[in-house]
Every structure is written in structure tokens, then in C-alpha cells.
Amino acid sequence: MKVVSSEICPFVQRVIGVLELKGIDYDVEYVSLRDKPDWFLKASPHAQVPIIIEDRGVLFESAAISDYLDEAYGGPKLYPDDPFNKAQHSAWAELAAKNYLVQCGVMRAATAETFEQKKAKFLSAFEKVESALEDGPYFAGDRLFMVDAVWYPLLHRAAVVEAHSGFDFLAAFPRVKNWQRSLLRVDALARSVAEDFEALFAGFYLSGETYLGRLAGRDVPLSHAG
Ligand SMILES: N[C@@H](CCC(=O)N[C@@H](CS)C(=O)NCC(=O)O)C(=O)O
């Protein structure tokens, strides 16, 4: 199977996290989203990554791909059997996926004012999931599920931002913070990004063009981080 990818895309990270958790073999092919090759434009209905290419054809949309991988392949099952619990997990997973681009927007904010405005919306997702978490270590106790893999890109990127800038999106959410710490220790999820992820991510989101980037460079006082 081939996963057509872009290096710092959270939707790709979600799919690769699922592949890794399930132990499925795959190859990655990166495409430039600024200069999309013709074969990719023909294969990807929305001209977006990720898509996966198998002998039977192409699948698109990271949620559909992830659910397909869970059903079609061996390895640990990533949803609970009980339909009610499964629907709950899907609903909480959807909240994370809806916030992938929200997080990208906050991280790209150029000024403190824009950052504060966008952050308020982003943090509401963590406020909501904080109330759904129990004792951990993961979303539903000591077994990893799809919902963990879907939240992982948000939590992992928050950790990278914190490591570079000192700003912690999760500071007000102790259960989410514990969940983040637990997920950061899962090797399979750590393999959801390429080795050069952090450098590419920092180059895009933590450059001198962004508020967080300037915070990382310490030329913005930390007290402005809120
Ligand atoms: N709903 C899609 C969203 C995928 C998406 O937004 N991918 C971005 C990269 S993170 C993309 O391909 N952008 C290129 C474009 O829209 O032209 C999914 O879940 O797979």
C-alpha cells in the first residue's frame, strides 16, 4: 500500500498513526501541495492528501481511510465492540479532526491579537474533551483506540510548540495534559511523522513570521502568551 502524503499534514499523521498502531506495511510518497503532479490530481478527488493506493484502487478522506484500515487489516481493533461506545469514540474523534485546521490557523497567527482570538476557539475543543476523559492513561483507559490516534496530531503538535516556545496550549487542562504525556510515550504514534518533521514544522509554524515563532525566539515576552 502507498500513502500519498505531505510532511506536516495532520490528516496524513492520523492515517500513518493508524497504520503504525495496527502494524500494517506501507510506503510513503510525498507530493508537493504547491505544485501537485498530474498523476496526483487524477488520483485524489479533492486534490488533497492523504490518499492511499492499493491494488483495488484509491481511497481518500483520512477518516474513511482510517476506518477502512481498521476493518480490513489485522492488528489491534481500534474501536470498542459496543455500538454505543463506538459512536461515542467516533464523535470525540470527529471533534479532534475538526480542529486540525483550527490548530494550524492558531499556530500561523502573525500577531498576538490574532493568536488570542484564534486560540479561544481552539481551546474550547480541549475544554470539552477534558470533561470526557477519565483516569487514563488513554482516552478510554489502558487500551489505545482510534480516538487516541485521531487526537494525537493535536496533542503532539502542542508538545512541539511547547518545547520550542514555552507556550502550552494544554496548561489549563490537567487530564488532557496527562493524556498527551501518555500518548507521547507510544512508539507507534511517534512513528506517525517523518524524522525531519520537527524541523519542517518549526520552519513553517515557528518562524519569525508567526507570533509563536517570535515567542520561540524569545523576543516576545512570555506573559503575552496568556
Ligand atoms: N478532509 C480531508 C482533509 C485533508 C486536507 O485538508 N489535506 C491538506 C493537507 S493537510 C491538503 O491536501 N491540502 C491541499 C489542498 O487543499 O489543496 C481528510 O480528512 O483527508
The ligand as an SDF file (V2000), in Angstrom:
LIG
                    3D

 20 19  0  0  0  0  0  0  0  0999 V2000
  -10.9290   16.0840    4.8450 N   0  0  0  0  0  0  0  0  0  0  0  0
   -9.6130   15.7440    4.3530 C   0  0  0  0  0  0  0  0  0  0  0  0
   -8.7110   16.9310    4.5950 C   0  0  0  0  0  0  0  0  0  0  0  0
   -7.2910   16.7030    4.0390 C   0  0  0  0  0  0  0  0  0  0  0  0
   -6.5260   18.0350    3.8920 C   0  0  0  0  0  0  0  0  0  0  0  0
   -7.0270   19.1100    4.2040 O   0  0  0  0  0  0  0  0  0  0  0  0
   -5.2630   17.8960    3.4310 N   0  0  0  0  0  0  0  0  0  0  0  0
   -4.4900   19.0880    3.1500 C   0  0  0  0  0  0  0  0  0  0  0  0
   -3.1000   18.9900    3.7270 C   0  0  0  0  0  0  0  0  0  0  0  0
   -3.0990   18.9280    5.4850 S   0  0  0  0  0  0  0  0  0  0  0  0
   -4.3110   19.2150    1.6380 C   0  0  0  0  0  0  0  0  0  0  0  0
   -4.1390   18.2480    0.9430 O   0  0  0  0  0  0  0  0  0  0  0  0
   -4.3290   20.4420    1.1570 N   0  0  0  0  0  0  0  0  0  0  0  0
   -4.0970   20.7450   -0.2100 C   0  0  0  0  0  0  0  0  0  0  0  0
   -5.2300   21.4540   -0.8510 C   0  0  0  0  0  0  0  0  0  0  0  0
   -6.3270   21.5090   -0.2480 O   0  0  0  0  0  0  0  0  0  0  0  0
   -5.0480   21.9610   -1.9590 O   0  0  0  0  0  0  0  0  0  0  0  0
   -9.1170   14.4790    5.0320 C   0  0  0  0  0  0  0  0  0  0  0  0
   -9.5650   14.1940    6.1690 O   0  0  0  0  0  0  0  0  0  0  0  0
   -8.3310   13.7020    4.4350 O   0  0  0  0  0  0  0  0  0  0  0  0
  1  2  1  0
  2  3  1  0
  2 18  1  0
  3  4  1  0
  4  5  1  0
  5  6  2  0
  5  7  1  0
  7  8  1  0
  8  9  1  0
  8 11  1  0
  9 10  1  0
 11 12  2  0
 11 13  1  0
 13 14  1  0
 14 15  1  0
 15 16  2  0
 15 17  1  0
 18 19  2  0
 18 20  1  0
M  END
$$$$
